[in-house]
């Protein structure tokens, strides 16, 4: 019997959509693709998600410093405001269907926990999110120095809940090989595309590590 469900955050519970009126790429006169080439650079992402980058400003500075254009301090400040605005909006504007599913799971006595690869900007406004009231434990990678799919982050999460692997379930969109990581420690795994539809090849790859597939998180109530 499932006693604890661990959720991924981004593209599972929320999506940090770019605001048409204020966003990072528009500030720099770039396309979204051009901006993300630098903003989501693998090395920079790992540094901040592992917690090596401690301040919000440093995240922006490191991105700006690898860009082929000069980004002055005023513009860096605008980039930081736009990025924080985007993450805050994503955490505050949660689908009512997702909140309803979490409420129903909690009513069944199931512990609800978060395991998220995230940096200090990503996690900054968590306590202002309607999601936060449903979660018993919250693990952000930047706080613990571990990234999915490292099995140690799942083991830490289970240690916090006090449940064994066979009593635990992980739910995510499959990014960062997170389902493979959860499965490696003995958790049941659930793949959801409720917020993010995957390309066929990616979907097929993720499904290999999924015990269940749901289109809607409300389906979890029937699984557990």
N, C-alpha and C positions, 0 to 999 in steps of 0.2 A: 504494500500500500504506500502511495506517495505521501510523504509528510512535509516535504519542502520543494518548492519550485524556484529555480534560479533563472532570472531573465537577463538577457542582453538588453542594452539600452537603445543605441542608435540603429534605426531602421527596423527595430523590433517593437519598441514602444513609442519612439518619437523620430521625426525626420527634421533635421536642421535646414529648412528651406531658405534660399536666398530671398531677401526682401527686395522687391523691384525698386523701392525708393531709396534704400540705403543698404549697400553691400560692398564687400571688399573689392571685387573685380571692377565695379563701376567707378569706384574712387580712383583706381589706377588706370582706367581707360583700357582694360583688358577684357578678353572673353572669359567666361567661367572656366573653360578648359585651360587657358593660359595661367590664370590665377592658381588653380588647383595643382598645376604642375609643380609650383614652388611651395604652396601652402601644405600640400600633402606629400612632400618629399619624404621618402621612406626613412632616411636617417634622422631628419628633424622630428618626424612623427614619433619614432621610437624613443628619442631623447625626452620629449615632453610627456609622452604617455607612461614612461617608466618613472617619471617624477624627477628627472635630472634638471628639468627647467622649472624653477619654483615660482616665477612671477608671470602674470599675464603679459606685461610689457615685453619681457624677454622672449616670449613666444613670437610676438609680432616682429621684434628686432631680428631674430634669427631667420625668419622667412624673408624679410626685406633685404637682409644682407646677402642672400644668395641670388637675388634677382639681378638681371642685367641692366636695370634702370636704377637711378638714384632716388631713394625714397627719403624725403626730409622728415624731421621730427613731427611737424604738424600733421603731415599725411599719415605717419605711423600712428599718431593718436586717433585719427579718424578710422583707420583700419581696426584698431583695437575696439573702438566703440561699436563699429559695425559687426565685428565678430561676436562680441559679448551680447549685442542685441539679438543676433541670430540664434545663439544658443539659449538665451533666456526665453525667447519667443517659443522655441521648440519645446522647452520644458514646461511652459505654462499652457500651451495650446494642445492638450492631449485629447485624442479621440475619446468621446464619451463611451464608445463601445469597449475600448481598452480598459477604462476605469471601471466599467460595469463588470467586466470579466474578472478583474482583480478583486473587486468587492465580493463577488460570488465565491471565488476561491478562498478568500479569507474567511468567509462565513462557514466554510467546510472545515475550518481549523487547520488549514495548510499554511505553513510559513512561506512568506514571499520575500525573495532576496534578489539583490542585483549584483551582477558581475560585469563590469564595463571597462573596456579599454578607453581611457579618457585622460585628458590633461586638466590643468587647473581652471582653464576657461570653460571647458565642457561641463565640469562638475560644480562650478561656482554657484549656480542658481538652483541646485537640486532641492534645497529646502523650501524654495518658493514654488515648487511644482506640485500639482495635485496628486502626482504619482507618489510622492514621498510618504504620505500618510498610510499607504498600503504596505510599505516595505519594513520588514523586521530587521534585516541586515543589508548594508550597502557597502560594496567593495569597488572602489575606483582604482584602476591600475596605478595611477600617479601617486596614490597614498601608500600602496604596499610594495611598489617596485617589481611587480610581476605583470606580465601580459598574457592574455589568452593567445595561443592555446597551451601555454605552459601548465602542466597538470598541477603545479603547486598552488596556482590561484584558485582552482576548484577545490583542492584539498583544504585550503585555508577557509574557503566559504563553508564547506561542510563542517569543519571544526567549530566555526562560529554558531552553527545551528544545532550541532550535537547529533546529527543524523548520519546514518551509514549510506554508502553510495546507492544501494538498492532501494532506499527510501527517497531518493532525490531525482529530480528531473530538471534538465536544462532546456530553455526555450530561446531560440535565436534565429536571425535571418541567415546565419551560416558564414558571415564574414570572419576573416582572421582564423579560419579553420576551427572555429569555436566548438562546433559539434563534435569534431574529431577529438578535441581536447577533453570535452566532457565525457565522451564515451570511453576514453582511455582510463578514466578513474572509476568507471562503473556506473555512471549516471545514465538514466534513460534520456533520450534526446528528441527534441521536437523542432522541426523546421517550419518556419512561418514566412509567408510572402505577403502578409496582410498589408504592409506598408511599402514593400519594395519588391517588385517582380524581377526575377533574375533572368539573364540570358540563358538559352537552352543548355549550352555546354556547362555553364557555371551551376545551373540548377541540378543537372545530372550528377555533377561532382559532389555537391552538398548532400544530395539525397542518399548517397552511399553511407553516410554516417547518421542518418535520421531514422529513429524508431517509429516516429509518427510525423505526419505532414498535416498542417492545418492552414486553411485559408483565412480563418478568423480566430482570434484568441479566445472567443467565447466557446469554441469547440474544446478547449482544454478541460472545461468542467465535466464533459462526458468522458474524457480519457482518464482522469484521475478518480 
